[in-house]
Amino acid sequence: MPLRSVKDDCGGLTLVKAEVLTGNEAIAYGAKLSRIQLISAYPITPQTTIVEKLASFIANGELKAYYIHVESEHSALAAALAAALAGVRAFTASSSQGLAYMHEWVAYAPGLRVPLLMAIANRSLAVPWNVFCDYSDTFAEMTTGWLQLYCENAQEALDTVIQGYRVAEDERVCLPVMVCIDGWTVSHTGEPVEVPDQEKVDAFLPPYRPRYSRLDPDQPMYLIWRGWEDPKATAKFEFFEEEAAQAAKTVIKEVNQQYFKLFGRGYGNGLIEEVKVEDAKVALLTMGSMTGTARVAVKRARSEGKPVGLIRLKAFRPFPSEDLKKLSERLDAIAVVDRGVLHGCGCGVVYSHLRSSLYDLDERPRIINFIAGLQGSEVSVEDFEAMIKKALRTAEAGKPKELVEWVL
């Protein structure tokens, strides 16, 4: 196992274990380190190597867990959901059409308040038929109640799986979590990843102990919410679910901070990450792996004296409206780079969320939208540089020439 040295808190050097892992392998390591007890999954590109790696861990005796071979993605989530209801730390994974096929059970899980984790290697929904990345698959599930966390690279993917279980199982939350990585760009690209020691992970993530109801084969029971008898009573379930989603904002921040203290890695405040925003007049807003390319464009712009910053949205659900409001108060323009389209509204998904979040501000920045990276198309440094120029022009003019632009 290769080693690299880093400075410790005392100014010295310490050796850190690192391996070259793909994003999918990193997720599998994160799940193993989380001591998952059940895996239920069905293969679909580009997710498949996640569950293949977990199967090899079990076969090699590195992971003690049940592995259920199911006939479809629909059954994969149904089985994982049932296991979680029985008090087991469960895991599944999917992509694209597989996630769409799961939709019935995707909708069930938040209402049942199940702290389940599902890894997603993002892939465009058909049609056209495509195996490359955009966020149409997970954005299609944005109203179901799952928390959605988007990772920039393999290291963050491993760390976010561990953090994701801690968030999901917090009694203030008790909601399922999707940990999302870009298909191929992250899922199948190898990079150095620091793999934490199991003892430290165990200290951070204790065994799952369900506080409330759990299924028990020795005490069978039938549970159902009979909404047709008292719709007002069952409507409260939606309210409580949203309360938990809002509480998750605080929990995610706490977990991110605690993880940083123990492992030396954190990701912004857990919801968003700021890069050179403190003195910027304009900022790009990105998600996922394209952020790495945006960082290069921002660095170049900064070297030329341009007041540009970068905001990375890590948490799409819950949407960090309050954090974005605070940042926006000191910006003149924000360029939102969207990898998902709100069809019928003529704009990107994140763009619509940001405009809604900032609507009540007395002074708010101009917001422009670039729909880019659809169907796995590349977004280059030059593309981001062009976006920066348009954002700066918008800030100077006080209004955009175009609100929404497609980068094709």
N, C-alpha and C positions, 0 to 999 in steps of 0.2 A: 504494500500500500504506500503510495508516494506521501511524502511529508513536505510541508512548507512551514516557514517560520513567521511568526507575527509578534509584535510587541505586546508584552503583558502590561498590567497596570503600573508596574514599578519601573517601566522603561527598559526592561530586559527583553530577551527573546524567548519564546516558548514554541515548541513544535506542535503543529496541528495536523491531525489526520485528514487526508483528502483523497478522493477517488475521482476518476473521470467517469461521470455518469450522464446519461441522457435525462431529459426531464421526466420521462416515464419511469425510468429506473429510480430517480430521486424520489418520486412519489411513492413507489413501492417500498423504498427504504424508510420513508417517513411513516408509512402505514405499519411496517414491521416494528419500528422503534416505538410506535404507539401501542404496541401489543394488542393489535386487533385480534378478535376471537373468531370471526366468521367473515368469509369472502364469498360473495355471490355475484357472478358476473358472466357476461356473454361477450365474445370477441367482436370488436368492430374497429376498423382503422379510423384514426391513428392511436386509439387507446390500447389496443390489444396487448402490447408488451408490458403494460403495467401489471395486468393480472397474470401474464406469463411469468414475470419475475417473482410475483408473490407465490405462484405455484411451485417455482423452483426453491424458494425459501422453505416451503413446507416439506417438499421432497427431500431436501438436504438436512432437515432437522433443525433449521435455523429459526423457524417460526412454528409455534404450536397453535394451530387454528383449523377450523373446519373450512373446507372449500366445497361449495355446492355448484355442480355443473348443471346449468339450467338450459332450457331450450330456446330462450328468447330474453331480450332486455326487459320486457314487461315482467317476466317471472324473476329476473335477477333482482330488481328493486323490491318486488313483493316479498321475496325471501329475506332480503337484507332488512327490510322494514319489520317483518315478523320477528326476526332475531333480536333486533334492537328493542322491540316491545317486550321481549322475554328477558331483557337485562343484559344483553351481550353487546360488546363494542363491535359494531359491524361496519363493513366497507364494501363499496361497489364502485364501478367506473363505467363511463360510456362516452359517446360522441354522437353528434349529428342526428341521423335518422334513428339511431338506437335510443337517444335521449327522448326524441319525439315519441317513439313507441312506448316509452315508460310513462308518458304524461299522466295517465290515470293514477298511478301510484305516486308520481311526483306531487300531485295535488293532495294526496292523502297525508303524506308525511308531516307537513307543518301543522295541520289540524290535529294530528295525533300527538304533536309536541315530542317528536322522536329525535334524539341527538345523533343522527346518522351522518356519515360523511360519504360523499360521492366525488370522485375525481373526474374531471372532464378534460379531454384533449380536444379543444375547440375545433370544429369543422363545419363548414358551410352546409346549410340544409339544401336539399334538392328542391326544385330544378333551377339551373342546370346541375347535372350530377358532377360532384366535385369532392375530392378528398382533402382539399386544402382549407386553410383557416379563415374564418371570420366568426363573429359572435352571434350569428342568427340562431344557432341551436340553444344557447343558454339565455339569450335575450327573449326567446319565445316563452321561457318559463319564469319571466321576471315578476309576474303577478301571483305566483303560487305560494310564496312565503318562504322559500329557501333563502338562506344567506348565500351570497355569491362573492368569492374572493378571487381576484385575478393576479397571476404571478408573472413577473418579468423574465425569470430565468430558473434554471434547475435548482439552484441553492434555495431560492425563495419557495419553490414548490415543496421541497422536503420540509422546510421549516413551517410552512403554512399548513401542511397536513397535521403536524403535531399541535400547532396552535389551534387549528380548526376543531379538533376534538375537545380541547380545553374550553373553547368558546361554546360549542354546541352543548356540552354537558353541564355548563354552569346553570345553576337553578334559576337564575334570572333570565335565561334564554330558552333552553330546551327546544331548540329548533335545528333542523338539518342544514348542512353546509355543503355547498359545491366549491371545490378547489379547482380553479380553471387555469390551464396552460394552453398556449397557442400550439395547435397541431403542427407537427413537423418542425417548425422553427425552434420550439422548445422541446416538444415531446421526443424528437429523434436526434437532437443535436447534443453531442457530448461536450462536457465542460467540467472543470474542477469543482468538486462539491465537498464541503467539509461534512463528514458524517459524525453526528454527536455520539458520545458514549451513552450506552443504554442506562447506566446508573443515573446520569444527569437527566435524561429524559424521564425516567421513572420518578425522579424527585419533582419534576415539573408537571407531569401528567400522571396522577395516581390512577389506580384501577377504577373503572366505571362502576358506580354503585347507584342504580336508579332509586330516586327518592320516593317516587310515587308508584303507580300501578305497574305491574309486570305480569306477563302471561306465565302461567305455571301449569304444566301438563298434569300435575298431581291435584290441582284445584281448578278444573275447567270452568269457564264462565263465558257468557255471551254478552258482549258490550256493543251498544249501538246508540248513536245520537238521533233521537226521533224528532227531527226538525219540523215535520209536518204537524206535530201536536202543539208545539209552542215555538213558533219562529223567532219571537223576540228573545226567548231564553237562549236559543242556539246561536242567534246573531252575536251574542256576547263572546262566543268563541273567536270570532273574527277580530273583535276588539282586543281580547287578551293576546291573541297571536301578534297583532301589530304592536301592542305594548312591549312584548318580548323582543320584537325586531328593533324597536327604538332603544330598548335597554342594551341590546347587543352592541350598540355604538360605544358605550362606556366599557363594556366587557372586552371588546376587541382591543381598545386602547390599553386597558390594564394588562391583558395577556401579552400584547406586543412589547410593552415596557418590561414586564417580568421576564420574558424570553430574552430580551436584550441584556438584562442584568446577568442572567445565568449563562448565556451562550455567546454574548458579544455581537449578536446580529439582531437588528430591528429594521422595520420597513416603514419609514416615516412615522406617523402616529398610529399606524395599523389600518387607518382608513384611507389616508392620502399621503403622498410624499411630495415635499417641496424641494425644488432645485433652483437656486438663485432667484427666488421670488421676492426676497426682502426689499430689494431696491429696483425691481423691474416695473416697467410700465405696461408691458404686454406679456402674456404667457401662453404657451401651448398646453393643452390638456390631453393626455394620452392614457391608454390602458395597455397592459400586456407587453409583449416583446418589442413592439415598435418603439417603446420608450427608449430603448438602448440607442436606436438610430436618432431619435429626437435629441438625446443628450449630446450627441456629436454636433448636431446643427446648432443647438443652443450655445455650446462651447465656442464654436466658430463665430457666432454672432457676438458673443461677449468679447472675444478677442478683437473684434472690430468696433467695440465701444457701444454696441446696441443694447438697450435696457430690456433684455429678454430673459424670461424665466420659464420653468417647466413645472407642471403639476401632474403627478401620476395618480390616477384613480385606482386604488387597490380594491376597495370595497364598492361594488355596484349595488349590492343589497347587504346591509341597509345603505341607502344613499346618503352620503355625508353632507347634507345640505348646510348645516351650521358651520362646518369647517370651511366649506367653499364660500359661504357668505363672508366670513372673516377675511379670507384671502382676497376676495373680489373687491373689497372696500378700497384697496390701495392700487388696483389695476385699472388701466384705461381700456384695455381690450383683451379678450380671451379667444383663442382659436381652438375650438374643440375638434379633435380628430377622431372621427367615429368609424368603427368597424362593424356597424350594424345600422340598418335603415328602419325607420318607423314608417313603413309603407302606408300610404294614404294621407300622411301628414307632410310629406315632402322634405323631411329632414332626418338627421341622425337621432339615435335613441338617447345618447348621453346629452347631446345638445338640447333636446327637449326638456330633459330633467334639470339641466343647469339653468335654463331660462326660467323655468317654473320656480326653482329655488330662489332665484335672485329677484323675482318680480316685485316683491314688497320693499326692496331697498330704495331709499330716496335717491342715492347716487350709486349707480351700477355701471359696470363696464359694458362696452359694446361686445357682443358675442357673435362670432362668425363660425361657420360650420364647414368642415372639410370631410366629406364622406370618402374614405380611402381604405385600401387593404381588403376590399371585398373579394370573396372567392380565392383568397390567398395571394392576391396581387401584391407586388412589392411596393413599399413606400420608402423611397430613397432619402438620403441626406439632402439631396437637391430639392426633393419635394417639400421637405420640412423647411428648407431655407426659403422657398417660395411662399410658404404659408406664413413664415415670420415676416417677410416683407409686406404681405397683404395685411397682417395684423398691425404692423407699425403704421401703415398708411391709414388704416381704419381709426387708430388711436389719434392720429394727427387731424384727420378730417372730421372726426366726431360721428361719422356714420359709415357703414360699409358700402362698398360698391355692389357686392352680392352677399346675401345672408348665408346662402348654402351653395357650396361648390363641390362637384363630384370630381375626384382625382382618378381618372381612368387611363 
